[in-house]
Amino acid sequence: MESLLKELKHRIHQQQRLYQTLLDLFTAERSAILVSDVERLNRIVGDKERVLQDIGKVEVRRRHTTEQLARRLHGDGQITNLTRLCGLIEEPWATELAAAGQELKSLVAAIQTASERNRSLCLHALQFVNGSIRMITNLIDPDLVYHSSGKLGHERPVGRMLSGAA
């Protein structure tokens, strides 16, 4: 039983390290967004994908360990909630695992906040680019009128810039 508890604690600590790495990547992503460093942003996105894959692998292992513990303690492998599992194990393990679980929850909440902040920055940047394109598109000469001859009043080429719209 103790070996399963140690393994569960180890898996949770692995997740904490990976989530902290992910949080650091979100911070780096924010700074790349702010300075419009597209190359760095692309590298960070790739790093985030790798970390998320690692998190998924560790999560599968943690769930397996949790199910094994639940079967030993309760006879039911369906208890995958760490809080409920902590209610079935003895001290000091219950307190240590509960504290590790709380720290993991805090990291996840911080990641969600950082993710939302970066999403907002990206949306703001897209709105800025959209506004710029609209402004450039509207720079067309407003005095374009057909004369009685059927020709435009200006002999110079006219058209829209940066847009396929006619």
matplotlib code that plots the C-alpha trace (Angstrom):
import matplotlib.pyplot as plt

x = [0.0, 2.8, 4.4, 1.2, 0.9, 4.5, 3.9, 0.7, 2.6, 5.4, 2.9, 1.3, 4.7, 5.4, 2.2, 3.1, 6.4, 4.8, 2.0, 4.6, 6.5, 3.3, 2.6, 6.1, 5.4, 2.2, 4.3, 6.8, 4.0, 2.6, 5.9, 6.2, 2.7, 3.5, 6.6, 5.0, 7.8, 6.1, 9.1, 9.4, 5.6, 5.7, 8.5, 6.5, 3.4, 5.3, 6.8, 3.3, 2.1, 4.9, 4.3, 0.6, 1.3, 3.6, 0.8, -1.6, 0.8, 1.4, -2.3, -3.0, -0.4, -1.8, -5.3, -4.1, -2.3, -5.4, -7.6, -5.3, -5.3, -9.1, -9.4, -7.1, -8.8, -12.5, -12.8, -14.0, -11.6, -14.0, -12.8, -10.6, -11.2, -8.1, -10.2, -12.3, -9.3, -7.6, -10.6, -9.8, -6.1, -4.2, -2.1, 0.3, -0.4, -3.9, -2.6, 0.4, -1.7, -4.4, -1.9, -0.3, -3.7, -4.5, -1.2, -2.0, -5.4, -3.8, -1.4, -4.3, -6.2, -3.2, -2.8, -6.4, -6.0, -2.8, -4.4, -7.4, -5.1, -3.1, -6.3, -7.5, -4.2, -4.4, -8.0, -7.0, -4.2, -6.5, -9.0, -6.2, -5.1, -8.7, -9.2, -6.0, -7.1, -10.5, -8.8, -6.4, -9.3, -11.3, -8.5, -9.9, -10.6, -14.2, -14.6, -14.7, -17.7, -18.6, -18.9, -21.3, -18.6, -18.8, -15.2, -14.1, -13.2, -9.6, -7.2, -5.0, -5.4, -7.6, -8.6, -8.6, -5.4, -4.7, -8.2, -9.7, -13.0, -14.2]
y = [0.0, 2.4, 1.9, 2.9, 6.0, 6.9, 6.4, 8.6, 11.3, 11.1, 11.3, 14.4, 16.0, 15.2, 16.9, 19.9, 20.3, 19.9, 22.4, 24.9, 24.5, 25.1, 28.2, 29.5, 28.9, 30.9, 33.8, 33.5, 33.4, 36.6, 38.4, 37.1, 38.3, 41.8, 42.2, 40.4, 37.9, 35.3, 32.9, 32.8, 32.4, 29.4, 27.8, 28.3, 26.8, 23.7, 23.5, 23.9, 21.0, 18.7, 19.6, 19.0, 15.5, 14.8, 16.0, 13.6, 10.7, 11.4, 11.9, 8.4, 6.9, 8.9, 7.7, 4.1, 4.4, 6.1, 3.2, 0.6, 2.4, 2.7, -1.0, -1.8, 0.6, 0.4, -2.5, -0.1, 1.3, 4.1, 6.5, 8.8, 12.0, 12.7, 14.3, 11.2, 9.0, 11.1, 10.4, 6.7, 6.7, 7.2, 10.2, 11.7, 10.5, 12.0, 15.5, 15.3, 14.2, 16.7, 19.5, 18.4, 18.2, 21.7, 23.0, 21.3, 23.0, 26.4, 25.8, 24.8, 28.0, 30.1, 28.5, 29.2, 32.8, 33.1, 31.4, 33.7, 36.8, 35.6, 34.9, 38.4, 39.8, 37.9, 39.0, 42.6, 42.3, 40.7, 43.6, 46.1, 44.4, 44.2, 47.9, 48.7, 46.7, 48.4, 51.8, 51.1, 49.6, 52.8, 55.0, 54.6, 57.9, 58.8, 60.9, 57.9, 58.6, 57.5, 60.4, 60.5, 58.9, 55.8, 56.3, 57.0, 60.5, 59.6, 58.1, 56.6, 53.0, 52.6, 49.7, 48.2, 47.4, 44.3, 43.0, 40.8, 42.6, 44.6]
z = [0.0, 0.9, -2.5, -4.2, -2.0, -2.8, -6.5, -6.4, -4.6, -7.2, -10.1, -8.5, -8.2, -11.8, -12.8, -10.6, -12.4, -15.8, -15.0, -13.7, -17.0, -18.8, -16.8, -17.5, -21.2, -21.0, -19.5, -22.3, -24.8, -23.4, -23.8, -27.4, -28.2, -26.8, -28.9, -32.0, -32.1, -34.4, -34.6, -30.8, -30.5, -32.8, -30.8, -27.6, -29.1, -30.1, -26.6, -25.1, -27.2, -26.0, -22.4, -22.8, -24.2, -21.2, -18.9, -20.6, -20.1, -16.5, -15.9, -17.3, -14.9, -12.0, -12.7, -12.9, -9.6, -8.0, -9.2, -7.8, -4.4, -4.5, -5.2, -2.2, 0.2, -0.9, -3.2, -5.9, -8.5, -9.5, -6.8, -8.9, -6.9, -4.8, -2.1, -1.7, -1.8, 1.0, 3.2, 3.0, 3.7, 7.0, 8.1, 7.2, 3.7, 3.6, 4.5, 2.1, -0.8, -0.1, 0.0, -3.2, -4.9, -3.7, -5.1, -8.4, -8.5, -7.8, -10.8, -13.0, -12.0, -12.7, -16.1, -17.0, -16.0, -18.1, -21.0, -21.0, -20.7, -23.8, -25.7, -25.0, -26.2, -29.4, -30.0, -29.4, -31.9, -34.4, -34.0, -34.5, -37.7, -38.9, -38.2, -40.1, -43.1, -43.1, -42.9, -45.8, -47.8, -47.3, -48.7, -52.2, -54.0, -53.1, -56.3, -58.6, -60.9, -64.4, -66.9, -69.8, -72.0, -69.7, -68.5, -64.9, -64.1, -63.4, -65.8, -63.1, -61.9, -58.8, -56.7, -53.2, -51.4, -49.3, -50.0, -52.6, -52.2, -55.2]

ax = plt.figure().add_subplot(projection="3d")
ax.plot(x, y, z, "-o")
ax.set_aspect("equal")
plt.show()
